[in-house]
Amino acid sequence: ALGLGRIVAGLPGPSDGVVRVEETEVEGAADRIVLAVSHSTMLVSARVAREAAAFLATGRFLRESG
């Protein structure tokens, strides 16, 4: 939980520092994954890119380790 939200407002519960995990829940979603990356790091994370590509191609996340 790194990010401006943690410094300025202090987000309750698990978050990426900007968005709370709870806010990402979508009823009826086909799959869901929570990765240990900060909000801004998602833009450059190879793992996030692989997981997003897998979801777009198959409707499921890879859930690879590392």
PDB file of N, CA, C and O in Angstrom:
ATOM      1  N   ALA A   1       0.845  -1.198   0.000  1.00  0.00           N
ATOM      2  CA  ALA A   1       0.000   0.000   0.000  1.00  0.00           C
ATOM      3  C   ALA A   1       0.874   1.239   0.000  1.00  0.00           C
ATOM      4  O   ALA A   1       1.044   1.905   1.022  1.00  0.00           O
ATOM      5  N   LEU A   2       1.421   1.531  -1.160  1.00  0.00           N
ATOM      6  CA  LEU A   2       2.231   2.737  -1.312  1.00  0.00           C
ATOM      7  C   LEU A   2       1.490   3.697  -2.219  1.00  0.00           C
ATOM      8  O   LEU A   2       0.754   3.272  -3.109  1.00  0.00           O
ATOM      9  N   GLY A   3       1.676   4.966  -2.002  1.00  0.00           N
ATOM     10  CA  GLY A   3       1.042   5.937  -2.873  1.00  0.00           C
ATOM     11  C   GLY A   3       0.558   7.146  -2.097  1.00  0.00           C
ATOM     12  O   GLY A   3       0.572   7.152  -0.866  1.00  0.00           O
ATOM     13  N   LEU A   4       0.137   8.153  -2.811  1.00  0.00           N
ATOM     14  CA  LEU A   4      -0.289   9.415  -2.230  1.00  0.00           C
ATOM     15  C   LEU A   4      -1.461   9.238  -1.272  1.00  0.00           C
ATOM     16  O   LEU A   4      -1.535   9.927  -0.254  1.00  0.00           O
ATOM     17  N   GLY A   5      -2.367   8.332  -1.582  1.00  0.00           N
ATOM     18  CA  GLY A   5      -3.516   8.094  -0.715  1.00  0.00           C
ATOM     19  C   GLY A   5      -3.116   7.678   0.687  1.00  0.00           C
ATOM     20  O   GLY A   5      -3.780   8.043   1.657  1.00  0.00           O
ATOM     21  N   ARG A   6      -2.055   6.929   0.802  1.00  0.00           N
ATOM     22  CA  ARG A   6      -1.584   6.482   2.114  1.00  0.00           C
ATOM     23  C   ARG A   6      -1.010   7.649   2.906  1.00  0.00           C
ATOM     24  O   ARG A   6      -1.199   7.726   4.120  1.00  0.00           O
ATOM     25  N   ILE A   7      -0.319   8.547   2.239  1.00  0.00           N
ATOM     26  CA  ILE A   7       0.320   9.679   2.910  1.00  0.00           C
ATOM     27  C   ILE A   7      -0.711  10.747   3.282  1.00  0.00           C
ATOM     28  O   ILE A   7      -0.713  11.252   4.405  1.00  0.00           O
ATOM     29  N   VAL A   8      -1.573  11.082   2.346  1.00  0.00           N
ATOM     30  CA  VAL A   8      -2.516  12.178   2.535  1.00  0.00           C
ATOM     31  C   VAL A   8      -3.732  11.747   3.346  1.00  0.00           C
ATOM     32  O   VAL A   8      -4.035  12.358   4.371  1.00  0.00           O
ATOM     33  N   ALA A   9      -4.417  10.728   2.912  1.00  0.00           N
ATOM     34  CA  ALA A   9      -5.686  10.371   3.540  1.00  0.00           C
ATOM     35  C   ALA A   9      -5.601   9.131   4.412  1.00  0.00           C
ATOM     36  O   ALA A   9      -6.368   9.000   5.366  1.00  0.00           O
ATOM     37  N   GLY A  10      -4.706   8.239   4.115  1.00  0.00           N
ATOM     38  CA  GLY A  10      -4.621   6.985   4.842  1.00  0.00           C
ATOM     39  C   GLY A  10      -5.825   6.107   4.551  1.00  0.00           C
ATOM     40  O   GLY A  10      -6.838   6.179   5.247  1.00  0.00           O
ATOM     41  N   LEU A  11      -5.715   5.291   3.539  1.00  0.00           N
ATOM     42  CA  LEU A  11      -6.824   4.435   3.120  1.00  0.00           C
ATOM     43  C   LEU A  11      -7.022   3.286   4.093  1.00  0.00           C
ATOM     44  O   LEU A  11      -6.051   2.634   4.478  1.00  0.00           O
ATOM     45  N   PRO A  12      -8.257   3.023   4.499  1.00  0.00           N
ATOM     46  CA  PRO A  12      -8.510   1.887   5.380  1.00  0.00           C
ATOM     47  C   PRO A  12      -8.505   0.576   4.599  1.00  0.00           C
ATOM     48  O   PRO A  12      -9.017   0.520   3.480  1.00  0.00           O
ATOM     49  N   GLY A  13      -7.943  -0.457   5.169  1.00  0.00           N
ATOM     50  CA  GLY A  13      -7.939  -1.768   4.529  1.00  0.00           C
ATOM     51  C   GLY A  13      -6.892  -1.882   3.448  1.00  0.00           C
ATOM     52  O   GLY A  13      -6.147  -0.936   3.191  1.00  0.00           O
ATOM     53  N   PRO A  14      -6.833  -3.053   2.808  1.00  0.00           N
ATOM     54  CA  PRO A  14      -5.853  -3.289   1.741  1.00  0.00           C
ATOM     55  C   PRO A  14      -6.074  -2.335   0.565  1.00  0.00           C
ATOM     56  O   PRO A  14      -7.208  -2.049   0.180  1.00  0.00           O
ATOM     57  N   SER A  15      -4.964  -1.851   0.007  1.00  0.00           N
ATOM     58  CA  SER A  15      -5.047  -0.925  -1.123  1.00  0.00           C
ATOM     59  C   SER A  15      -3.726  -0.904  -1.876  1.00  0.00           C
ATOM     60  O   SER A  15      -2.733  -1.490  -1.444  1.00  0.00           O
ATOM     61  N   ASP A  16      -3.737  -0.212  -3.020  1.00  0.00           N
ATOM     62  CA  ASP A  16      -2.492  -0.009  -3.757  1.00  0.00           C
ATOM     63  C   ASP A  16      -1.932   1.385  -3.455  1.00  0.00           C
ATOM     64  O   ASP A  16      -1.029   1.861  -4.144  1.00  0.00           O
ATOM     65  N   GLY A  17      -2.466   2.024  -2.438  1.00  0.00           N
ATOM     66  CA  GLY A  17      -2.044   3.365  -2.062  1.00  0.00           C
ATOM     67  C   GLY A  17      -2.962   4.434  -2.633  1.00  0.00           C
ATOM     68  O   GLY A  17      -2.913   5.584  -2.197  1.00  0.00           O
ATOM     69  N   VAL A  18      -3.791   4.078  -3.594  1.00  0.00           N
ATOM     70  CA  VAL A  18      -4.716   5.026  -4.223  1.00  0.00           C
ATOM     71  C   VAL A  18      -6.136   4.469  -4.224  1.00  0.00           C
ATOM     72  O   VAL A  18      -7.091   5.190  -3.934  1.00  0.00           O
ATOM     73  N   VAL A  19      -6.271   3.186  -4.550  1.00  0.00           N
ATOM     74  CA  VAL A  19      -7.582   2.538  -4.652  1.00  0.00           C
ATOM     75  C   VAL A  19      -7.636   1.376  -3.656  1.00  0.00           C
ATOM     76  O   VAL A  19      -6.710   0.567  -3.588  1.00  0.00           O
ATOM     77  N   ARG A  20      -8.722   1.299  -2.889  1.00  0.00           N
ATOM     78  CA  ARG A  20      -8.888   0.190  -1.962  1.00  0.00           C
ATOM     79  C   ARG A  20      -9.294  -1.061  -2.739  1.00  0.00           C
ATOM     80  O   ARG A  20     -10.058  -0.973  -3.701  1.00  0.00           O
ATOM     81  N   VAL A  21      -8.786  -2.229  -2.326  1.00  0.00           N
ATOM     82  CA  VAL A  21      -9.119  -3.494  -2.977  1.00  0.00           C
ATOM     83  C   VAL A  21     -10.638  -3.665  -3.020  1.00  0.00           C
ATOM     84  O   VAL A  21     -11.189  -4.124  -4.020  1.00  0.00           O
ATOM     85  N   GLU A  22     -11.301  -3.298  -1.944  1.00  0.00           N
ATOM     86  CA  GLU A  22     -12.760  -3.401  -1.861  1.00  0.00           C
ATOM     87  C   GLU A  22     -13.464  -2.653  -3.005  1.00  0.00           C
ATOM     88  O   GLU A  22     -14.524  -3.076  -3.466  1.00  0.00           O
ATOM     89  N   GLU A  23     -12.876  -1.554  -3.453  1.00  0.00           N
ATOM     90  CA  GLU A  23     -13.473  -0.752  -4.523  1.00  0.00           C
ATOM     91  C   GLU A  23     -13.385  -1.417  -5.896  1.00  0.00           C
ATOM     92  O   GLU A  23     -14.051  -0.989  -6.839  1.00  0.00           O
ATOM     93  N   THR A  24     -12.573  -2.451  -6.009  1.00  0.00           N
ATOM     94  CA  THR A  24     -12.390  -3.110  -7.310  1.00  0.00           C
ATOM     95  C   THR A  24     -13.308  -4.306  -7.509  1.00  0.00           C
ATOM     96  O   THR A  24     -13.302  -4.925  -8.572  1.00  0.00           O
ATOM     97  N   GLU A  25     -14.094  -4.632  -6.494  1.00  0.00           N
ATOM     98  CA  GLU A  25     -14.983  -5.784  -6.582  1.00  0.00           C
ATOM     99  C   GLU A  25     -16.129  -5.502  -7.554  1.00  0.00           C
ATOM    100  O   GLU A  25     -16.794  -4.470  -7.468  1.00  0.00           O
ATOM    101  N   VAL A  26     -16.342  -6.430  -8.471  1.00  0.00           N
ATOM    102  CA  VAL A  26     -17.421  -6.322  -9.446  1.00  0.00           C
ATOM    103  C   VAL A  26     -18.276  -7.582  -9.334  1.00  0.00           C
ATOM    104  O   VAL A  26     -17.803  -8.690  -9.586  1.00  0.00           O
ATOM    105  N   GLU A  27     -19.518  -7.404  -8.959  1.00  0.00           N
ATOM    106  CA  GLU A  27     -20.419  -8.545  -8.817  1.00  0.00           C
ATOM    107  C   GLU A  27     -20.565  -9.263 -10.154  1.00  0.00           C
ATOM    108  O   GLU A  27     -20.804  -8.634 -11.184  1.00  0.00           O
ATOM    109  N   GLY A  28     -20.420 -10.579 -10.127  1.00  0.00           N
ATOM    110  CA  GLY A  28     -20.570 -11.381 -11.330  1.00  0.00           C
ATOM    111  C   GLY A  28     -19.328 -11.438 -12.210  1.00  0.00           C
ATOM    112  O   GLY A  28     -19.379 -11.992 -13.308  1.00  0.00           O
ATOM    113  N   ALA A  29     -18.213 -10.874 -11.747  1.00  0.00           N
ATOM    114  CA  ALA A  29     -16.979 -10.912 -12.532  1.00  0.00           C
ATOM    115  C   ALA A  29     -16.535 -12.359 -12.740  1.00  0.00           C
ATOM    116  O   ALA A  29     -16.701 -13.190 -11.848  1.00  0.00           O
ATOM    117  N   ALA A  30     -15.974 -12.662 -13.903  1.00  0.00           N
ATOM    118  CA  ALA A  30     -15.521 -14.011 -14.230  1.00  0.00           C
ATOM    119  C   ALA A  30     -14.313 -14.428 -13.405  1.00  0.00           C
ATOM    120  O   ALA A  30     -14.151 -15.613 -13.113  1.00  0.00           O
ATOM    121  N   ASP A  31     -13.458 -13.476 -13.020  1.00  0.00           N
ATOM    122  CA  ASP A  31     -12.246 -13.790 -12.278  1.00  0.00           C
ATOM    123  C   ASP A  31     -11.777 -12.512 -11.604  1.00  0.00           C
ATOM    124  O   ASP A  31     -12.199 -11.410 -11.955  1.00  0.00           O
ATOM    125  N   ARG A  32     -10.901 -12.683 -10.637  1.00  0.00           N
ATOM    126  CA  ARG A  32     -10.355 -11.534  -9.909  1.00  0.00           C
ATOM    127  C   ARG A  32      -8.991 -11.924  -9.377  1.00  0.00           C
ATOM    128  O   ARG A  32      -8.770 -13.068  -8.980  1.00  0.00           O
ATOM    129  N   ILE A  33      -8.072 -10.959  -9.372  1.00  0.00           N
ATOM    130  CA  ILE A  33      -6.738 -11.203  -8.836  1.00  0.00           C
ATOM    131  C   ILE A  33      -6.267  -9.935  -8.143  1.00  0.00           C
ATOM    132  O   ILE A  33      -6.580  -8.829  -8.582  1.00  0.00           O
ATOM    133  N   VAL A  34      -5.518 -10.094  -7.067  1.00  0.00           N
ATOM    134  CA  VAL A  34      -4.929  -8.970  -6.353  1.00  0.00           C
ATOM    135  C   VAL A  34      -3.424  -9.188  -6.371  1.00  0.00           C
ATOM    136  O   VAL A  34      -2.931 -10.200  -5.873  1.00  0.00           O
ATOM    137  N   LEU A  35      -2.698  -8.241  -6.942  1.00  0.00           N
ATOM    138  CA  LEU A  35      -1.241  -8.343  -7.037  1.00  0.00           C
ATOM    139  C   LEU A  35      -0.580  -7.328  -6.114  1.00  0.00           C
ATOM    140  O   LEU A  35      -1.141  -6.262  -5.864  1.00  0.00           O
ATOM    141  N   ALA A  36       0.581  -7.644  -5.616  1.00  0.00           N
ATOM    142  CA  ALA A  36       1.311  -6.775  -4.691  1.00  0.00           C
ATOM    143  C   ALA A  36       2.132  -5.746  -5.462  1.00  0.00           C
ATOM    144  O   ALA A  36       3.360  -5.816  -5.494  1.00  0.00           O
ATOM    145  N   VAL A  37       1.439  -4.789  -6.082  1.00  0.00           N
ATOM    146  CA  VAL A  37       2.102  -3.691  -6.786  1.00  0.00           C
ATOM    147  C   VAL A  37       1.402  -2.390  -6.425  1.00  0.00           C
ATOM    148  O   VAL A  37       0.207  -2.380  -6.127  1.00  0.00           O
ATOM    149  N   SER A  38       2.154  -1.287  -6.454  1.00  0.00           N
ATOM    150  CA  SER A  38       1.548   0.010  -6.173  1.00  0.00           C
ATOM    151  C   SER A  38       0.760   0.485  -7.391  1.00  0.00           C
ATOM    152  O   SER A  38       0.900  -0.057  -8.487  1.00  0.00           O
ATOM    153  N   HIS A  39      -0.060   1.493  -7.182  1.00  0.00           N
ATOM    154  CA  HIS A  39      -0.927   1.996  -8.246  1.00  0.00           C
ATOM    155  C   HIS A  39      -0.122   2.417  -9.484  1.00  0.00           C
ATOM    156  O   HIS A  39      -0.450   2.017 -10.601  1.00  0.00           O
ATOM    157  N   SER A  40       0.909   3.207  -9.290  1.00  0.00           N
ATOM    158  CA  SER A  40       1.691   3.688 -10.436  1.00  0.00           C
ATOM    159  C   SER A  40       2.586   2.605 -11.028  1.00  0.00           C
ATOM    160  O   SER A  40       2.900   2.656 -12.217  1.00  0.00           O
ATOM    161  N   THR A  41       3.002   1.630 -10.230  1.00  0.00           N
ATOM    162  CA  THR A  41       3.854   0.547 -10.719  1.00  0.00           C
ATOM    163  C   THR A  41       3.110  -0.374 -11.678  1.00  0.00           C
ATOM    164  O   THR A  41       3.731  -1.036 -12.510  1.00  0.00           O
ATOM    165  N   MET A  42       1.777  -0.422 -11.567  1.00  0.00           N
ATOM    166  CA  MET A  42       0.986  -1.274 -12.468  1.00  0.00           C
ATOM    167  C   MET A  42       1.252  -0.947 -13.934  1.00  0.00           C
ATOM    168  O   MET A  42       1.195  -1.827 -14.793  1.00  0.00           O
ATOM    169  N   LEU A  43       1.542   0.317 -14.214  1.00  0.00           N
ATOM    170  CA  LEU A  43       1.746   0.747 -15.603  1.00  0.00           C
ATOM    171  C   LEU A  43       2.991   0.149 -16.241  1.00  0.00           C
ATOM    172  O   LEU A  43       3.061   0.023 -17.464  1.00  0.00           O
ATOM    173  N   VAL A  44       3.971  -0.221 -15.429  1.00  0.00           N
ATOM    174  CA  VAL A  44       5.232  -0.729 -15.968  1.00  0.00           C
ATOM    175  C   VAL A  44       5.543  -2.162 -15.532  1.00  0.00           C
ATOM    176  O   VAL A  44       6.635  -2.664 -15.799  1.00  0.00           O
ATOM    177  N   SER A  45       4.608  -2.814 -14.874  1.00  0.00           N
ATOM    178  CA  SER A  45       4.824  -4.164 -14.369  1.00  0.00           C
ATOM    179  C   SER A  45       4.596  -5.210 -15.461  1.00  0.00           C
ATOM    180  O   SER A  45       3.515  -5.279 -16.046  1.00  0.00           O
ATOM    181  N   ALA A  46       5.617  -6.017 -15.730  1.00  0.00           N
ATOM    182  CA  ALA A  46       5.495  -7.091 -16.719  1.00  0.00           C
ATOM    183  C   ALA A  46       4.470  -8.119 -16.247  1.00  0.00           C
ATOM    184  O   ALA A  46       3.723  -8.662 -17.061  1.00  0.00           O
ATOM    185  N   ARG A  47       4.427  -8.387 -14.959  1.00  0.00           N
ATOM    186  CA  ARG A  47       3.460  -9.357 -14.443  1.00  0.00           C
ATOM    187  C   ARG A  47       2.029  -8.867 -14.631  1.00  0.00           C
ATOM    188  O   ARG A  47       1.162  -9.638 -15.042  1.00  0.00           O
ATOM    189  N   VAL A  48       1.776  -7.609 -14.337  1.00  0.00           N
ATOM    190  CA  VAL A  48       0.441  -7.050 -14.531  1.00  0.00           C
ATOM    191  C   VAL A  48       0.057  -7.147 -16.006  1.00  0.00           C
ATOM    192  O   VAL A  48      -1.082  -7.484 -16.329  1.00  0.00           O
ATOM    193  N   ALA A  49       0.995  -6.857 -16.897  1.00  0.00           N
ATOM    194  CA  ALA A  49       0.718  -6.938 -18.339  1.00  0.00           C
ATOM    195  C   ALA A  49       0.386  -8.366 -18.757  1.00  0.00           C
ATOM    196  O   ALA A  49      -0.548  -8.578 -19.531  1.00  0.00           O
ATOM    197  N   ARG A  50       1.138  -9.354 -18.256  1.00  0.00           N
ATOM    198  CA  ARG A  50       0.861 -10.755 -18.589  1.00  0.00           C
ATOM    199  C   ARG A  50      -0.504 -11.192 -18.070  1.00  0.00           C
ATOM    200  O   ARG A  50      -1.255 -11.864 -18.777  1.00  0.00           O
ATOM    201  N   GLU A  51      -0.826 -10.812 -16.842  1.00  0.00           N
ATOM    202  CA  GLU A  51      -2.110 -11.186 -16.257  1.00  0.00           C
ATOM    203  C   GLU A  51      -3.268 -10.528 -17.017  1.00  0.00           C
ATOM    204  O   GLU A  51      -4.282 -11.175 -17.281  1.00  0.00           O
ATOM    205  N   ALA A  52      -3.123  -9.260 -17.364  1.00  0.00           N
ATOM    206  CA  ALA A  52      -4.178  -8.554 -18.111  1.00  0.00           C
ATOM    207  C   ALA A  52      -4.364  -9.176 -19.489  1.00  0.00           C
ATOM    208  O   ALA A  52      -5.495  -9.366 -19.936  1.00  0.00           O
ATOM    209  N   ALA A  53      -3.264  -9.492 -20.164  1.00  0.00           N
ATOM    210  CA  ALA A  53      -3.347 -10.112 -21.493  1.00  0.00           C
ATOM    211  C   ALA A  53      -4.034 -11.473 -21.418  1.00  0.00           C
ATOM    212  O   ALA A  53      -4.856 -11.804 -22.273  1.00  0.00           O
ATOM    213  N   ALA A  54      -3.701 -12.259 -20.402  1.00  0.00           N
ATOM    214  CA  ALA A  54      -4.328 -13.570 -20.233  1.00  0.00           C
ATOM    215  C   ALA A  54      -5.826 -13.414 -19.993  1.00  0.00           C
ATOM    216  O   ALA A  54      -6.631 -14.161 -20.548  1.00  0.00           O
ATOM    217  N   PHE A  55      -6.193 -12.443 -19.165  1.00  0.00           N
ATOM    218  CA  PHE A  55      -7.613 -12.238 -18.893  1.00  0.00           C
ATOM    219  C   PHE A  55      -8.360 -11.811 -20.150  1.00  0.00           C
ATOM    220  O   PHE A  55      -9.461 -12.294 -20.411  1.00  0.00           O
ATOM    221  N   LEU A  56      -7.776 -10.919 -20.920  1.00  0.00           N
ATOM    222  CA  LEU A  56      -8.427 -10.461 -22.147  1.00  0.00           C
ATOM    223  C   LEU A  56      -8.559 -11.588 -23.171  1.00  0.00           C
ATOM    224  O   LEU A  56      -9.531 -11.633 -23.925  1.00  0.00           O
ATOM    225  N   ALA A  57      -7.584 -12.495 -23.197  1.00  0.00           N
ATOM    226  CA  ALA A  57      -7.608 -13.592 -24.165  1.00  0.00           C
ATOM    227  C   ALA A  57      -8.511 -14.751 -23.738  1.00  0.00           C
ATOM    228  O   ALA A  57      -9.135 -15.402 -24.576  1.00  0.00           O
ATOM    229  N   THR A  58      -8.575 -15.002 -22.414  1.00  0.00           N
ATOM    230  CA  THR A  58      -9.259 -16.216 -21.953  1.00  0.00           C
ATOM    231  C   THR A  58     -10.380 -15.989 -20.943  1.00  0.00           C
ATOM    232  O   THR A  58     -11.179 -16.890 -20.685  1.00  0.00           O
ATOM    233  N   GLY A  59     -10.440 -14.794 -20.375  1.00  0.00           N
ATOM    234  CA  GLY A  59     -11.422 -14.526 -19.331  1.00  0.00           C
ATOM    235  C   GLY A  59     -10.976 -15.000 -17.965  1.00  0.00           C
ATOM    236  O   GLY A  59     -11.764 -14.991 -17.020  1.00  0.00           O
ATOM    237  N   ARG A  60      -9.718 -15.416 -17.844  1.00  0.00           N
ATOM    238  CA  ARG A  60      -9.143 -15.887 -16.576  1.00  0.00           C
ATOM    239  C   ARG A  60      -7.723 -15.354 -16.423  1.00  0.00           C
ATOM    240  O   ARG A  60      -7.029 -15.116 -17.412  1.00  0.00           O
ATOM    241  N   PHE A  61      -7.299 -15.169 -15.177  1.00  0.00           N
ATOM    242  CA  PHE A  61      -5.929 -14.751 -14.896  1.00  0.00           C
ATOM    243  C   PHE A  61      -5.026 -15.977 -14.813  1.00  0.00           C
ATOM    244  O   PHE A  61      -5.497 -17.084 -14.549  1.00  0.00           O
ATOM    245  N   LEU A  62      -3.732 -15.780 -15.037  1.00  0.00           N
ATOM    246  CA  LEU A  62      -2.752 -16.869 -14.988  1.00  0.00           C
ATOM    247  C   LEU A  62      -2.471 -17.329 -13.568  1.00  0.00           C
ATOM    248  O   LEU A  62      -2.336 -18.523 -13.304  1.00  0.00           O
ATOM    249  N   ARG A  63      -2.385 -16.356 -12.648  1.00  0.00           N
ATOM    250  CA  ARG A  63      -2.014 -16.590 -11.262  1.00  0.00           C
ATOM    251  C   ARG A  63      -0.608 -17.200 -11.163  1.00  0.00           C
ATOM    252  O   ARG A  63      -0.350 -18.088 -10.349  1.00  0.00           O
ATOM    253  N   GLU A  64       0.282 -16.699 -12.009  1.00  0.00           N
ATOM    254  CA  GLU A  64       1.669 -17.177 -11.953  1.00  0.00           C
ATOM    255  C   GLU A  64       2.343 -16.611 -10.711  1.00  0.00           C
ATOM    256  O   GLU A  64       1.988 -15.528 -10.245  1.00  0.00           O
ATOM    257  N   SER A  65       3.300 -17.331 -10.184  1.00  0.00           N
ATOM    258  CA  SER A  65       4.017 -16.845  -9.005  1.00  0.00           C
ATOM    259  C   SER A  65       5.173 -15.958  -9.442  1.00  0.00           C
ATOM    260  O   SER A  65       5.728 -16.116 -10.529  1.00  0.00           O
ATOM    261  N   GLY A  66       5.520 -15.020  -8.566  1.00  0.00           N
ATOM    262  CA  GLY A  66       6.665 -14.152  -8.822  1.00  0.00           C
ATOM    263  C   GLY A  66       6.394 -12.900  -9.508  1.00  0.00           C
ATOM    264  O   GLY A  66       7.315 -12.120  -9.756  1.00  0.00           O
TER     265      GLY A  66
END
